[in-house]
């Protein structure tokens, strides 16, 4: 199996990891706030949209790996299932967790993963279930506590650089419950981690942008000496350099521009775009970036250059200045276009974006970013328009968020 590596976001995507939302996402739809979802949504429609995304990627020649496939190939689902099921021994005595898990042995890998994500506590109410009792009077009770609801946003819980996969520590307790599954999926592929974030810092994949000779990592904002952490801490980004997790010639730790974002959000009546770096910067091809220009002009980046086996701090500049220094042209993504930078680059000059729409139809006037990309010679999948995953994005992320590269070459 080829080693999982990503040197540049514009290199051809060979394999990608996804997870189709299921019953666990219905809990997030029912109670969006604590589960980090934007608003309620239809899981049935979200599944349909996800399958369409997978179809487009497979038609483009990408190997699409579902996380349940990797876990099943590594014979790890049974172990996770037994650990996830709890037995409520109050009332009528239920089966053991081993028996409950064993009853799902003939279920599909996807169905077994659903049970793992729910982590059910199973009990019984009513009469006795022994030989002398009336089994017909029994009923099953199921309680779900701390379900893993966000797994279909695969990007943040893993990242891959030029030296292999990195296991991050996510910024919220809710999402940290995904980590054992992600780690096991990589182990099942025989991968070794280049780094795992320490227990004192946080790092998320949506803040990582590899660009060949250099890479960018979005970290906490710093204004007037005050740190504001969105998802990735400054020290979490710095750890990548100190641990030798990456080997790019240059790495920039990007400080999001709070004041500029607040001004633009108020001006356009939108939400903040700063949660992750991919909310305001991405690349569609080598030398072609898509960015919120007022943000990259205001954002500073602390630049570290490779020195022997480590890195040395070179200085500080704006993100716009750094991209210009590396020969990048930039397409300005209008602030009202919610998912303008949250596209997936399939290969150099080929992208899978989300188009903005009020009625489900593509309108060039509403999608200036996609139209500019096409004018620059970028191929837009599918059909020159992109996708409209209206229900999937209610979960709070775009196509970039829903996919995690395993290998680019």
N, C-alpha and C positions, 0 to 999 in steps of 0.2 A: 504494500500500500504506500503510495507516494507520501513523503513527509508534508504535514500541513504547514504551509508558509504563505505569507503575503508580504511582498516587497512594496507593492504600490496598488492603490485602490483602482487604478485604471488598467491594471493587467487583467488578462482574460480570466474570468471566473470559471474555475473548473468544477468546484464542488461547494455546495452551500448547505447550511443546516437550518431547518425550520421546524415549527411545531404548529399543527392545525388546532385552533382553539376548540375546546369541547365543553363538557358540562362544568368544568372548573371555571371557565370564563363567564358562565351564567351567574356565578356568585359575584364576580366583579361587576357584571351588568346590573345586578340587583342592588348592590351597594357600592357605587363607583368610587367615592372619595377615599375610603381606607385602602382600596385596592389599586390606587393610582390610575384609575381610568377617568377619562374626560367626562363621560356621560353614559347613560344607559344605551344599550344597543341590542340588536337581534343576533344571537349566536348562530342561528340557522343561516342567516344571510352572511354573517362573517365567515362561516365555514365555506360557503359557496364562493365568496370573494377570494378566500385564501387558496382554494383549489384552482381558481383561474390564474392567480399569481404563479403558482407552481407550474401550471400548464405552459405559461409563457416562458418561464425559465427553462423548462425541459425542451421546449421547441427551439430555444436558442442554444441548445447543446450543453446546458449545465446539468451536472449530476446533483439532484436534490435529495438530501438525506434528512429524513424525519428523525427526531431525537429518539422516538420509541424504537426505530429500526436499529440504531446503534446500540441501545440498551439491550434489546433482544438478542442481537448478534453476539453480545458479550455475556449472555446468560445472566444478566443482572436484574431483570425485572422481578423475578420471584423473590429475591432477597429484599428488594425495595418494598415489594408488596407486603411481605410479612412484617417488615418494620413499620409500615404506614398504618396497618390495621390495628386498632385497639379493641379490646373486648370489655364491654360493660357488664360486670358480673352481678349487678343489682337485679333483683327479680329472678325470673326463670333463667337457668344456667344456659348460656349460649355455647356454641362450638368454640374451640380454641382458635387463635389467630392463624395457626398453621392450617387448620381445616378450612377456615374461611378463605384464606388465600388459595388453598388447593382447589376450591370449588371454581376458581377462575382460570384454572390451568388451560382450559380449551378456548378461553376468550382470546381475541386478537391482542397483539402487542399494544396497539393503540388503546384498546379497552382496559387492559391491565394498567397502563400508565395513567389513565383517567382515575382509576381507583387510588393509585399512589398519590396523585395530585390532590384528591379530596381528603385523604388521610382519615377515613371514617372510623368512628367508634360505634361498634355494633352491639346491640343488646336485644333482649327478648322480654316481652310482657305477656301477661295472661297466665294460662295454666301450665302444668308441668310438661316437659318434653321427654320424660323417661318412659319406660315401657308401660307403666301403669297409668300414665296421664293421657289427657286428650290433646293430641298435637294440634287438632283443628282449632283449639281455642287460643293458640299462640299467635303472637304478632311480632314483627321485627321493628325495632327502633334503631334509627341511624342518626348520629349526631356528627356534624362536620365542624371542626375547629381548625382555624389557621390553614385554610386551603391554599394551595399554590396556584394563584389565578393569572399570573402575568407571563407564563412561560412562552406564549407565542411571540413575545417581544424578545427574540433571541439575541439581538445585537449586544445588549448591555451586559449580559451575564457571561460573556466570553469575548476574547479578542485574539487575533492572530497577527503576529508581526513577522519580520524577516528571520527571526530565530525560533519561530514556532508559537504554539498556543500559550496564552497567558490566562491564568485563572484570577479574575478580579474579585474584590470584595465590594458588593453593591452598596449603594448609599442608603438604602432603607431596609429595616428589619424584615418587612413583608417579602421583599425580593431575595433576601439572603437565603431563604428556604430553598431556592432553586439550585444553589451551589453544589450540593452533593450529586444531583442528577447530571449537571453539566460536567462535573469532574469525571463521573463514571462513564459518560458518553465518550469523552476523549480517551479514557483508559481503554475502553472497549475497542477503540481504533488503534491501540498500541502507541498512542502519542505520549510524549514526555513534555511537561510544562517548562517553558523557559523561565517562568516566574509565577509566584502567587502573591497577591497583595497581602501585606501584614494585617494583623487584627486591629491595628490602631488607625489605619487609613482606608480610604475608599477610592475605587476606580471603576469606571463603567465604559463599555465598548463604544457607546455613542460619542465618546469624547476622544476617540483615537482615529487619526487619519494618516495612514502611511502613504508616502509619495515618492518612492524610489530612493533617491539620495538623501531625502530628509523625511521627517515625520512630525506631525503636530499632535499635541495632547491638550485638550481643554481642561483647565484646572479651576480652582476657586478664584472668584473675582477679588480684586484688591483696590479699594478706593479710600483715600485719606487714612491709610494705615489699617483699615478694617477689612478682615477676610469675610467673604460671603461664599459659602460652599453650596453649590447646586447638587452635584452628584459626585464629582471627582475632587479630591483634595489636592493641594499643591504637593504635599509630601507623597501622596499616592502616585502622582506623575513622576516625581523625582526618583522614587524607588525603581522605576523602570530603568533609569540610567545607572543608578548605583548598583543594581543587581545584575547588570549585564544582560537584561532581558531582550534588548534590541541592539542592533549594530549599525543603524543608519549613520551616515557621515555627520548629520546635524539633526538635532531634536529641539523643537520649540515648545515650551510650556505656555499655553495661551491663556491670558487673563480676560474673561468676558467683560465687556464694557457696560456696566450697570446703568449709568446715567443716560447713555445714548439709547439703550434699549427702552428704558422707561419713557423717554421723550417720544420715541417712535411709536411705542404701543399706545400712548395717550393720543398722539396725532392721528393714528389710523384706527383707533378703537379695537385693537387686537390684544391678544395675550402676549406675554413675554416669549421671546424666541431663544432664550439662553440656557434652557435646561441642560442641553447637550450641545457639543460643537456641531453635530450634524443638523441642528436646527437653524444654523446660519452660515455653514460653509461645507462645500463638498466639491468633488472634481468629476467632470464628465469625460475628460480625456487628458492625456499628458499635455500640460501647458494651458489647460482651460478649466478655470474654476467657476463655480456658481456660488455667489455669496450675497449677504445683505451688506451692500457696500458701505453704508454709514457705520455699520458695526465693525467691519474689518479695518476701516480707517481709524476708528477710535480704540480698538482693542490693542493691547500691547502683548508682545511675546518675548519671553526670556529665552535666548538662544544658547544652546550648548553644542559645542563641536567635539567630534571624536578626537581623543588624545590617547594613543596607545590602546590599552584595554578599557579605558574609561572615557569620561567626558569632562570638558572644562567649560565653564561659563564664558561666553564670548561677549555678551552684551544684551541690549534690549532694543526692540524696534516695533513698529506697528505690524499687524498681520498683513495689511495691504502692502507695506514696504517689503516684507519678506517674500510675498508671492511675486511681486514685481522683480525682486532681485533674482528669483529663480526662473524668470521668464514667463510667468503666467499672465494670460489675459483673463479678465474677470467679467462674467455676466452678472449684472445687478438683479437680484431676486426681489421683486416688490414685497414690501412688508405684509400687505393683506393676503398674499398667496401663502397659505398655511404650510404646505408641504413642498415648497419650491426647491429646497435643498435636500429634502429627505427622500432622494431617489437612490436606486441601486445601479451602479455602473457595472455592466455585464462584460464589457471589454472596452478597449481604447476607442472612445467615440461612439459607444452604444450604451444607452441607458434605459432603465425601466422606471418612469416617474409616475406620480399621481397628478391627475388634472383636476382643476377647480371647476365645480359645476353646481348649479342650483336645481337643474331638472334632469340630470343624468346624461346630458348630451355635451359634447365637446364644443366649446366656443373659443376661437383663437383670441378674442379680445380679453377673455378672463384668464388666459394662460400665456402671458407674455414671456415667461421664462422658457417654456417649452418651445414657443415659436422662435425665440432667440437661439436656442440650442440647435434647432433645425437649420436656421439661417447660417450657423457656423459649421454646418456639415455633420452634425451629430445625428445618428439614427435613434429614433425614439420608438421603443417597443411598448405594446404592439400597435400596429396600424398608424404610426406617426402621431399617436395621441397619448399613450399611457393608459393607466387604469383608474377606475373610480371606486376604490374599496371603502365606500362610505361608512359601512358598519364596522369594518376592521379598524379604521382610524379613530372611531369613537373611543377605542381603547387608549388613545393618547399618543400614538406613534405612526410613522409612515413606513414605506416599504424598506427603507434602509434599516429601520428599527426591527422589522420583522424577520430579517435575514442575517445570518452570520457566516461570512466566508470561512470555508475550511481550507481551501487552497486556491491561489491565483498563480498563473504562470504566463 
